[in-house]
Amino acid sequence: MTDFATTRARFHLPEGVIYLDGNSLGPMPLAAPGHVSAMMQGEWAEMLITGWNKAGWMELATGIGNRVGRLIGAEPGHVVMGDTLSIKVYQALASALELNPGRKVVLSDNGNFPSDLYIADGLLKSLGTEYELRVVSPEDVAENITDDLAVMMLTEVDYRTGRKHDMAALTKAAHAKGVITIWDLAHSAGAIPVDLAGCKADFAVGCSYKYLNGGPGAPAFIYVNPKWVDQARPALSGWLGHEAPFAFDLDYRPGAGIERMRVGTPPVIALKALETALDIWDMTSMAEVRSASIALCDQFIAGVEAACPQLTLHSPRNGADRGSQVSFRFDDGFAAVQALIARGVIGDFRAPDVMRFGFTPLYVSPGDVAAAVDIIADVISNRLYDRPEYRLKGRVT
Ligand SMILES: *Cc1c(COP(=O)(O)O)cnc(C)c1O
């Protein structure tokens, strides 16, 4: 049994803050500054370019990929880190489309994160007018799996509502129609147990700065099923995905296995910060995190519904159908979230009227949830959000 007090003690949590936004950016592991600084001073400063070999910088992308892979049920050696999630979506989709020649339709849903849809739209436009991005409602995905689809590209957990797709069932249904699957795990990795190998998912991608706590701009990951990895042609054929980057051949030959999904020089400093977060993940299991997270979310829903009839639950009520976040709709949601942040309860707002709260057992306790509910009740019942300064929008909401 994990005592979550021990994982919580590994994070820096600012005084007076109840952090319910780890679904957007996880907090800093206390070990991160020291570990990054040791790399900078002991490796970068002293070893200079020899650090690539001496300090093993070049292996970090796959070594850390394996540690992330363990949290998402990937076969060892099939996850690599690098770039941002938007780039990884592009790579996965470009490769998946080529593996299903003759079909030109990509299915996604309108609960997907816009960047995934923008990337798909951009790629399909480059490929030609015969390609189609078909976007349906999340609840209509299953009935829209037809045998003209090349690829089904979904985000498992909806960033707004927290609604969770049934990855195993949808992947199976897609395979039955000859459709290749891409799962975006941005709101799954570190939030809920994922079994990529068991589901036979074809491709998966995700970021490491949300629930995984890797830090702002932490590198993304990509998974390719062993069945495909040696056939998948990398569309972003950068030199570090080449079979022999330092042969400097003029012709591209894809690297062995997942290495081919690397593009350019790895973000070593960011990978070092992520390592410290993964050390904390080694202290627990996804099954324990999941049951604690469902309990925190249930407690939050019950507390808010009892105290704030003005707010409408926008997430599935049943824990098994949800990721690790809870959203409520409220007309003055933006201002209410600003008023909460001013009182130390950090959640976030998603247009048009969604107040979103992430629950992360690694560092959020039932006591935090109770305290957050009291503050939310005060802000809503006493209309404390009704002030002009809470209506000013910054660049990031
Ligand atoms: C957070 C998120 C992104 C963000 O992509 P970046 O390239 O890392 O900025 C993309 N897709 C989904 C589903 C997300 O939740």
The ligand as a MOL file (V3000), in Angstrom:
LIG
                    3D

  0  0  0     0  0            999 V3000
M  V30 BEGIN CTAB
M  V30 COUNTS 15 15 0 0 0
M  V30 BEGIN ATOM
M  V30 1 C -2.3280 19.0680 -23.5040 0
M  V30 2 C -2.6830 18.4440 -24.8020 0
M  V30 3 C -1.9850 18.7610 -25.9850 0
M  V30 4 C -0.8990 19.7880 -25.9790 0
M  V30 5 O 0.0510 19.5800 -27.0000 0
M  V30 6 P 1.4930 20.2130 -26.8740 0
M  V30 7 O 2.1030 19.9960 -28.2170 0
M  V30 8 O 2.2060 19.5110 -25.7700 0
M  V30 9 O 1.3400 21.6610 -26.5460 0
M  V30 10 C -2.3260 18.0840 -27.1480 0
M  V30 11 N -3.3260 17.1700 -27.1610 0
M  V30 12 C -4.0210 16.8560 -26.0440 0
M  V30 13 C -5.0900 15.8220 -26.1070 0
M  V30 14 C -3.7390 17.5050 -24.8460 0
M  V30 15 O -4.4450 17.2310 -23.7560 0
M  V30 END ATOM
M  V30 BEGIN BOND
M  V30 1 1 1 2
M  V30 2 1 2 3
M  V30 3 2 2 14
M  V30 4 1 3 4
M  V30 5 2 3 10
M  V30 6 1 4 5
M  V30 7 1 5 6
M  V30 8 2 6 7
M  V30 9 1 6 8
M  V30 10 1 6 9
M  V30 11 1 10 11
M  V30 12 2 11 12
M  V30 13 1 12 13
M  V30 14 1 12 14
M  V30 15 1 14 15
M  V30 END BOND
M  V30 END CTAB
M  END
